[in-house]
Amino acid sequence: MAVNSIPLYLRVENDLRFKIDSGEWTTGDRIPPEKDLEQTYQVSRITIRRALNELVLDGYLERQRAKGTFVKQPSDYNPKDSYTVVTSFTQEMQELGKKPSTIWAKVEKIPATPLFARRLHLNPNDTLLKLSRVRGADNEAITYSVTYIGFRPEYSLNAQDYYGSLYDYLAQFKIRVNEQTEYVEAVDPTPELIQLLEMTHNEPLLKRVREASDFESNYYEYSINYYIGSKYRFYVKY
């Protein structure tokens, strides 16, 4: 599928949905007027209205007469459309009979922004561990992921320690992720992603934004993953 085959309204819808799911827009926020969104996305009013209508139908937004369009309570979202439980990348590759590998990794400590503080149940400026990795199967790049978790002194800052499964690494600290929510959307690759994933031509990426947790160990995780569309298939288990 060529990048240009992704409908304009769906591109706008996906971006607006991400602003809500990522916490950039929170419950009760009034989103920009349609004319402002037209200028931001450089599309027609009809395209903007269709994208907004889809988000209203999915329960993300609500229109209030003479006031505008507002973000609804997360509990009002349609859970079937918003979330699904999936396995880890390592498990997915193994189940497909492929050998998972990490091609490149970088680990660093950064301060928590207000957004990440909310998502990870931390205070602003608390220290985060940011893990960036290019992963694949049989030494072929498939996905670029960036994972954010609250930093703990026992966590290694040696990138080599994260070349295997992150969840296997966390198990030594008695952290076992048992709650996971995510959403999926198609996006265009940026020049940076094309370079990181060693893409030979421009094609859509599958973007998965995931929140995972283990309440017993007070572990919270936020990750953004980009998969090469032609090399990856998304499977859901019910």
C-alpha positions as CSV (number, residue, x, y, z in Angstrom):
1,M,0.0,0.0,0.0
2,A,1.5,3.4,-1.0
3,V,1.7,6.1,1.6
4,N,-0.6,8.4,-0.4
5,S,-3.3,5.7,-0.4
6,I,-4.0,6.4,3.3
7,P,-7.1,8.6,3.3
8,L,-6.6,12.2,4.4
9,Y,-9.4,12.0,7.0
10,L,-7.8,8.9,8.6
11,R,-4.4,10.6,8.9
12,V,-6.1,13.5,10.7
13,E,-8.2,11.2,12.8
14,N,-5.2,9.1,13.9
15,D,-3.2,12.2,14.8
16,L,-6.0,13.6,16.9
17,R,-6.6,10.2,18.5
18,F,-2.9,10.1,19.5
19,K,-3.1,13.6,21.1
20,I,-5.9,12.2,23.3
21,D,-4.4,8.8,24.0
22,S,-1.0,10.2,24.8
23,G,-2.4,12.7,27.3
24,E,-1.5,15.9,25.2
25,W,-5.3,16.6,25.3
26,T,-7.0,15.6,28.5
27,T,-10.6,15.2,29.7
28,G,-12.6,18.4,29.3
29,D,-10.1,20.1,27.0
30,R,-11.7,22.0,24.1
31,I,-10.0,21.1,20.9
32,P,-9.1,23.7,18.3
33,P,-11.9,25.0,16.0
34,E,-12.4,23.4,12.6
35,K,-10.9,26.3,10.8
36,D,-7.7,26.1,12.9
37,L,-7.5,22.3,12.2
38,E,-7.8,23.0,8.5
39,Q,-4.8,25.2,8.6
40,T,-2.8,22.8,10.8
41,Y,-3.4,19.8,8.6
42,Q,-3.7,21.6,5.3
43,V,-6.9,19.8,4.3
44,S,-10.5,20.7,3.6
45,R,-13.3,21.4,6.1
46,I,-15.0,18.2,4.9
47,T,-12.0,16.1,5.8
48,I,-11.7,17.7,9.2
49,R,-15.4,17.1,9.9
50,R,-15.2,13.4,8.9
51,A,-12.2,12.9,11.2
52,L,-14.0,14.5,14.1
53,N,-17.2,12.6,13.4
54,E,-15.3,9.3,13.6
55,L,-13.8,10.3,17.0
56,V,-17.2,11.4,18.2
57,L,-18.6,8.0,17.2
58,D,-15.7,6.2,19.0
59,G,-16.4,8.1,22.2
60,Y,-13.3,10.2,22.2
61,L,-15.0,13.6,21.6
62,E,-18.3,15.2,22.3
63,R,-19.9,18.3,20.7
64,Q,-21.5,20.9,22.9
65,R,-23.9,23.3,21.1
66,A,-22.5,26.8,20.9
67,K,-19.4,25.8,22.9
68,G,-17.3,23.5,20.7
69,T,-15.9,20.0,20.7
70,F,-14.4,18.6,23.9
71,V,-12.4,15.5,25.0
72,K,-14.5,13.0,26.9
73,Q,-13.8,10.9,30.0
74,P,-11.5,7.9,29.2
75,S,-14.1,5.6,30.7
76,D,-16.4,6.6,27.9
77,Y,-14.1,5.3,25.1
78,N,-15.1,2.2,23.3
79,P,-12.7,-0.3,24.8
80,K,-12.9,-2.7,21.9
81,D,-11.7,0.0,19.5
82,S,-9.2,1.6,21.9
83,Y,-7.3,-1.2,23.6
84,T,-6.2,-4.8,23.0
85,V,-3.9,-7.2,24.9
86,V,-0.9,-8.4,23.0
87,T,2.3,-10.4,23.5
88,S,5.8,-8.9,23.6
89,F,7.9,-8.5,20.4
90,T,10.2,-11.3,21.5
91,Q,7.2,-13.6,22.0
92,E,5.6,-12.6,18.7
93,M,8.8,-13.4,16.7
94,Q,9.3,-16.7,18.5
95,E,5.7,-17.8,17.9
96,L,6.3,-17.1,14.2
97,G,9.4,-19.3,14.2
98,K,11.8,-16.4,13.9
99,K,14.8,-15.5,15.9
100,P,14.3,-12.0,17.6
101,S,17.3,-9.7,17.8
102,T,18.3,-6.2,18.8
103,I,20.3,-4.4,16.2
104,W,20.9,-1.2,18.1
105,A,20.1,0.1,21.5
106,K,20.6,3.3,23.5
107,V,19.8,3.9,27.2
108,E,19.8,7.2,29.0
109,K,18.4,9.0,32.0
110,I,16.1,12.0,31.4
111,P,13.8,14.2,33.5
112,A,10.1,13.4,33.3
113,T,8.0,16.0,31.5
114,P,4.5,16.7,32.9
115,L,3.0,14.4,30.2
116,F,5.2,11.4,31.1
117,A,4.8,12.2,34.8
118,R,1.1,11.7,34.4
119,R,1.3,8.6,32.3
120,L,3.9,6.9,34.6
121,H,2.5,8.0,37.9
122,L,5.5,10.1,38.8
123,N,6.3,13.7,39.8
124,P,7.5,16.2,37.2
125,N,11.3,16.2,36.8
126,D,11.5,12.7,38.4
127,T,14.2,10.7,36.6
128,L,13.1,8.4,33.7
129,L,15.0,5.6,31.9
130,K,14.6,6.1,28.2
131,L,15.4,3.0,26.1
132,S,15.6,3.3,22.4
133,R,16.1,0.2,20.3
134,V,16.0,-1.1,16.7
135,R,14.7,-4.7,16.8
136,G,14.2,-7.3,14.2
137,A,14.2,-10.9,13.3
138,D,17.0,-12.9,11.7
139,N,19.1,-9.7,11.7
140,E,16.6,-7.8,9.6
141,A,15.3,-4.5,11.1
142,I,11.5,-4.5,11.7
143,T,10.8,-2.0,14.5
144,Y,12.1,1.0,16.2
145,S,10.9,1.4,19.8
146,V,11.3,4.1,22.5
147,T,10.3,3.0,26.0
148,Y,10.0,5.2,29.1
149,I,9.9,3.9,32.6
150,G,10.6,5.4,36.1
151,F,14.3,5.1,36.8
152,R,15.5,2.9,39.7
153,P,19.1,2.7,41.0
154,E,19.2,-1.0,40.2
155,Y,18.6,-0.5,36.5
156,S,21.6,-0.8,34.3
157,L,22.7,2.1,32.1
158,N,24.7,-0.3,29.8
159,A,22.9,-0.6,26.5
160,Q,24.2,-4.2,26.1
161,D,22.0,-5.3,29.0
162,Y,18.9,-4.4,27.0
163,Y,19.7,-6.4,23.8
164,G,17.5,-9.2,24.9
165,S,13.9,-9.1,26.1
166,L,13.1,-6.1,28.3
167,Y,10.6,-8.1,30.3
168,D,13.1,-10.9,30.9
169,Y,15.5,-8.3,32.2
170,L,12.9,-6.8,34.5
171,A,12.0,-10.2,35.9
172,Q,15.2,-10.2,38.0
173,F,13.7,-7.3,39.9
174,K,10.4,-9.3,40.4
175,I,8.6,-7.1,37.8
176,R,6.2,-9.0,35.7
177,V,4.0,-6.9,33.5
178,N,0.4,-8.1,33.8
179,E,-1.7,-5.1,32.5
180,Q,-1.3,-3.7,29.1
181,T,-3.3,-1.3,26.8
182,E,-2.4,0.1,23.5
183,Y,-3.6,1.6,20.3
184,V,-2.5,1.2,16.7
185,E,-2.4,3.5,13.7
186,A,-0.8,3.8,10.3
187,V,1.7,6.7,9.8
188,D,4.1,8.0,7.3
189,P,7.8,7.5,8.0
190,T,10.0,10.4,8.9
191,P,13.5,10.7,7.4
192,E,14.9,9.7,10.8
193,L,12.8,6.5,10.9
194,I,13.7,5.7,7.3
195,Q,17.4,5.9,8.3
196,L,17.0,4.0,11.6
197,L,15.0,1.1,10.0
198,E,17.2,1.1,6.9
199,M,14.2,1.4,4.7
200,T,14.9,1.2,0.9
201,H,11.7,2.9,-0.1
202,N,9.0,5.1,1.4
203,E,6.1,3.0,2.8
204,P,3.6,3.2,5.7
205,L,4.6,2.3,9.2
206,L,2.4,0.7,11.8
207,K,2.7,2.8,15.0
208,R,1.8,1.1,18.3
209,V,1.6,3.3,21.5
210,R,1.6,1.0,24.6
211,E,1.1,1.5,28.3
212,A,2.0,-1.5,30.5
213,S,2.1,-2.0,34.2
214,D,2.7,-4.3,37.2
215,F,0.7,-2.8,40.1
216,E,2.4,-5.0,42.7
217,S,5.8,-3.7,42.0
218,N,4.6,-0.1,41.1
219,Y,6.0,-0.5,37.6
220,Y,4.6,1.7,34.8
221,E,5.8,1.8,31.2
222,Y,5.0,4.0,28.2
223,S,6.4,3.0,24.8
224,I,6.1,4.1,21.2
225,N,6.8,1.5,18.5
226,Y,7.2,1.8,14.7
227,Y,7.0,-1.3,12.5
228,I,7.7,-1.5,8.8
229,G,4.3,-2.4,7.3
230,S,5.5,-4.8,4.7
231,K,7.5,-6.8,7.3
232,Y,5.1,-7.0,10.2
233,R,1.6,-8.3,10.8
234,F,-0.5,-7.4,13.8
235,Y,-2.1,-10.4,15.5
236,V,-4.7,-10.2,18.3
237,K,-5.5,-13.0,20.7
238,Y,-8.9,-13.2,22.4
